């Protein structure tokens, strides 16, 4: 499976089938899924904690480290895809709507080269 040929719906179906085969539906409540995603994000952050960008670039060449990072990212995405699925949220629609809001909130002409965490640009 490649990113190019796999839809969000495909991934949600794979995850849904995995959950159903194990009878885990009752455990996959929105609160539990959101908490689980946050825990996995913490685990990803722990991998990078105290490392410089240069150290991360170097260590990412290690297949074992790269696999650990990949696993944590996958765990996060799995929980978020499952959360959206259980809440019947169309991720494609939600992302497109949010990006439109972001385009309005952060026009490229005013925000190029800045992050939202900096002071807003002057007109």
N, C-alpha and C positions, 0 to 999 in steps of 0.2 A: 504494500500500500504506500502510495506517495501522497504528499500534501496536495499536489496538483490534481490528482484524480480522486481525492476523497473529500466528500462534503461534510459539513457539520452534522447533517442529518444521518449520514453513514456512521459517523463516530457515535452519535447518540444511540443509534440502533444497536451497535456493538455493545455499548455499555449497558443499555437497557436489557439486552438478552443475557448478558453476564449476570446482572442483578437478579433477573427473573429465574434463571437456572439454579440459583442458590437460595431463592426465597427470601431475599433481603429487602423487598419492597417496603416492609413495615419499618425498617431501620433508616430508610432514605427519606426522612422528613426534611423539609427545607432548613430548619434550624441546624440539624445535625450535619447536613451537607455543607452549609455555610461555615460552620465551626471547623469541619474537617478540612475545607479548603484553606482556611486561615492557618491551621496547624501545619499543613503542607507548605504554605508560603514561609512560615517560620523555619521549617527545615531547610528550605532553599536558601533563606537568608543566612542561616548558620553556616552553610557551606562557604559563603563569600565573606563572612564576618572577618574583619581585620586584615583582609587581603587587599593589596593595591590592584589597580587595573592591570599593571604589568605582571604581577604575580598570577592573576587570574588567567591572562593570556598564555603565560608559560604553562601553567598547570592544566589548562584545557587540552594540551597536547597529550596528556596522559589519558589513555582510553578508559581506565577505571574511574577517574575523576569525571570525565566527560559523561560516562554512563550514569554516575550518581546525579549529576546535574540534569541530565535528560530524564531520569526516573522521577525526580522531584517535580520538574515542569509537567511531565505527563500526569502525575498524581493531581496536581493543581487543576489542570485542564479537565481531567476526568470528573472531578467533583463539581466544577463549574458547569460543565456540559450536562451532568446529571441534575444539578439544581435547576438549570433552565428547562430541562425536559420535564421535571416533576411539576414545575410552575407553569408549564405550557407557554414559555416565552420563546418567541422566534428570535434567535440570536442574530440572524442576518438583518432582520428588521430593526432590532434594538441597536445594533452597532451602526447601521446606516443613520438612524435617527440621532444617535448620540454624536456621530461625526458631524452631522449638520449643525447641531447645537454648538459643537466645538468650533466649527468654521465661523459661526456668528460671534461667539465669545472671544475667539482668538484670531482675528483676521490676519492673514499672512503678511500684508504690508506693514502692519503695526507690530507684529510679534516675531518676525523673522530674526533668528539668532538669539532669541530670548526664551526663557521658560516661564510658565505661569507662576513660578515661585519667586521671580524677580519682580521688582516694582513694575506696574504697568507703564508702557511707553508713553512719552509725552507726545501730544499732537503737534 
